[in-house]
């Protein structure tokens, strides 16, 4: 499996990168995953150009592909003005809108004081929920006083374990669904008929529907639209 770390740290050395590395080490150990790190400070100019002209540079395109193909993500940002940094947000603004759909994501942040710890819940978690990612329950915030403390190590291990479990479970589920049906699975768990322009609905005996394996009916998309129009929805 492939685990990608997205770090928005700006300084060298960076506490944001350090937190990302510790999370990645713990998660990779439990998930048996290869780790790739994306440093957003190296992509700042290309991100700005992409926002203004709509085209990613070579390095940015490589980073976007890495994120899209990852089995899991660890995203880490420093806290700026009680939220994630502009560079962090801009990177996810230039990703394909479906790149994170169903992808396990561990959120983390660093700051100078523990008073900013709620940034995980009021900023990062809503952002990745909007992007339809699967956000692990435990987020990790590291204030200056947390480094070297016992509590941080425990939070890192717990969050990494949750991410590793999600990565393993979703990977196994996707492989099983494709192996049994021979067709890809959609986000709701139903099957999408390849290239037929039809949806697989779980309503047996629908009018005009063709029987599909597993007791499901294949309902043409045009018929689905006609039903919605007739119902006034």
C-alpha positions in Angstrom: 0.0 0.0 0.0 1.0 3.6 -0.5 0.9 6.3 2.2 1.3 9.9 1.3 2.2 12.7 3.7 1.3 16.3 2.8 3.3 18.7 4.9 2.6 22.5 4.8 5.6 23.4 7.1 7.6 26.5 5.9 10.7 26.4 8.1 13.7 24.1 8.0 13.7 22.2 10.2 10.0 22.1 10.6 7.9 20.9 13.5 5.1 20.3 11.0 7.3 18.0 8.9 8.5 16.3 12.1 5.0 15.5 13.2 4.2 14.2 9.7 7.3 11.9 9.8 6.4 10.5 13.2 2.8 9.8 12.1 4.0 8.2 8.9 6.5 6.0 10.7 3.8 4.7 13.1 1.2 4.2 10.3 3.6 2.6 7.8 4.7 0.1 10.5 1.2 -1.0 11.2 -0.1 -0.9 7.6 3.1 -2.2 5.9 2.9 0.8 3.5 5.5 2.7 1.4 5.7 6.4 2.4 6.0 9.4 0.1 6.3 13.0 1.5 5.1 16.1 -0.3 6.5 19.4 0.9 4.1 22.1 -0.1 6.7 24.9 0.4 8.5 23.4 -2.7 5.3 23.7 -4.7 4.2 27.2 -3.6 5.0 28.9 -6.9 3.4 26.2 -9.1 0.3 26.2 -6.8 -0.1 30.0 -7.3 0.3 29.6 -11.1 -2.3 26.8 -11.1 -4.8 29.0 -9.3 -4.4 31.7 -11.8 -4.0 29.9 -15.1 -5.6 26.5 -14.4 -2.6 24.4 -15.4 -0.3 22.5 -12.9 3.4 22.6 -13.4 5.3 19.3 -13.6 6.2 19.0 -9.9 2.6 19.9 -8.9 1.1 17.5 -11.3 3.3 14.7 -9.9 2.2 15.6 -6.3 -1.5 15.6 -7.4 -1.1 12.2 -9.0 0.6 10.9 -5.8 -2.3 12.0 -3.6 -4.9 10.7 -6.0 -3.3 7.2 -6.1 -2.5 6.9 -2.4 -4.2 4.3 -0.2 -4.1 6.8 2.7 -3.1 10.4 3.5 -1.5 12.2 6.4 -2.1 15.9 6.2 -0.2 18.3 8.5 -0.4 22.1 8.7 0.9 24.8 11.0 -1.8 27.0 12.5 -2.1 30.4 11.0 -4.7 32.9 12.3 -6.5 30.0 14.1 -6.9 27.9 11.0 -4.9 25.9 8.4 -2.4 27.9 6.3 -3.2 29.4 3.0 -0.6 27.2 1.3 -2.2 24.1 2.7 -5.7 25.1 1.6 -4.5 26.2 -1.8 -3.0 22.8 -2.5 -6.3 21.1 -1.9 -8.1 23.7 -3.9 -6.1 22.7 -7.0 -6.7 19.0 -6.6 -9.4 17.2 -8.7 -12.7 17.5 -6.9 -13.0 13.7 -6.7 -9.4 12.9 -5.8 -10.1 12.3 -2.1 -13.4 10.6 -2.3 -13.5 7.6 0.0 -9.8 8.0 0.9 -8.6 7.5 4.5 -7.1 10.8 5.8 -5.4 11.5 9.2 -5.5 15.2 10.1 -2.8 16.8 12.1 -1.6 20.3 13.0 1.2 22.1 14.9 1.1 25.4 16.8 2.7 27.5 19.5 0.0 27.0 22.1 -2.5 24.3 23.1 -5.3 26.9 22.8 -5.3 26.3 19.0 -5.9 22.5 19.3 -9.6 22.9 18.2 -8.3 23.8 14.7 -8.6 20.1 14.0 -12.3 20.0 14.6 -13.4 23.5 13.4 -11.2 23.7 10.3 -9.5 20.5 9.1 -12.2 17.9 9.7 -15.0 19.9 8.0 -12.6 20.6 5.0 -11.9 16.9 4.4 -15.5 15.9 5.1 -16.5 18.3 2.3 -14.0 16.6 0.0 -15.7 13.3 0.9 -12.6 11.8 2.5 -12.8 9.3 5.3 -11.3 11.2 8.2 -9.9 9.0 11.1 -11.5 9.7 14.5 -8.3 10.8 16.2 -6.6 14.0 15.0 -3.2 14.9 16.3 -2.3 18.4 17.5 1.2 19.2 18.7 1.9 22.4 20.6 5.4 23.6 21.5 5.1 22.0 25.0 4.0 18.7 23.6 7.3 17.7 22.1 9.0 15.2 24.4 5.8 14.7 26.4 4.2 11.4 26.9 0.8 12.3 25.7 1.9 13.1 22.1 3.4 9.7 21.5 0.2 8.0 22.6 -2.0 10.1 20.3 0.3 9.4 17.4 0.1 5.7 17.9 -3.7 5.7 18.3 -4.3 7.9 15.2 -1.8 5.9 13.2 -3.5 2.6 14.2 -6.9 4.0 13.1 -5.4 5.1 9.7 -3.7 1.7 9.2 -7.0 -0.1 10.0 -9.0 2.0 7.5 -6.4 1.6 4.8 -6.3 -2.2 5.2 -10.1 -2.5 5.4 -10.9 -0.3 2.5 -8.2 -1.9 0.3 -9.5 -5.4 1.1 -13.1 -4.3 0.5 -12.4 -2.8 -2.9 -10.5 -5.9 -4.0 -13.3 -8.2 -2.8 -16.0 -6.2 -4.5 -14.1 -6.1 -7.8 -13.2 -9.8 -7.6 -16.8 -11.0 -6.9 -18.7 -8.9 -9.4 -16.1 -8.1 -12.1 -17.4 -4.5 -12.0 -16.2 -1.5 -9.9 -18.1 -0.6 -6.8 -19.6 2.9 -6.3 -19.4 5.0 -3.1 -22.8 3.6 -1.8 -21.7 0.0 -2.1 -23.7 -0.7 -5.2 -22.3 -1.9 -8.5 -21.9 0.4 -11.5 -22.5 -1.4 -14.8 -19.4 -0.7 -16.9 -20.0 1.2 -20.1 -23.7 0.5 -20.2 -25.0 3.9 -19.1 -27.2 2.2 -16.5 -27.2 2.1 -12.7 -27.6 -1.0 -10.6 -30.6 -0.4 -8.3 -31.6 -2.5 -5.4 -35.3 -2.5 -6.3 -36.3 -5.9 -7.9 -38.9 -5.9 -10.6 -38.6 -2.3 -11.7 -40.4 -1.6 -14.9 -38.3 -1.9 -18.0 -35.2 -3.1 -16.0 -33.0 -5.9 -17.0 -32.1 -8.5 -14.4 -28.5 -8.4 -13.2 -26.5 -11.0 -11.2 -27.0 -11.0 -7.5 -30.7 -10.1 -7.5 -30.3 -6.5 -8.5 -32.0 -4.8 -11.4 -30.2 -2.6 -14.0 -32.2 0.6 -14.5 -31.2 2.8 -17.4 -30.1 6.3 -16.3 -32.8 7.9 -18.6 -35.5 6.0 -16.8 -34.2 7.1 -13.4 -34.4 10.7 -14.6 -37.9 10.2 -15.9 -39.0 8.8 -12.6 -37.6 11.9 -10.7 -39.3 14.3 -13.2 -42.6 12.5 -12.8 -42.4 12.6 -9.0 -41.7 16.3 -9.0 -38.4 15.9 -7.0 
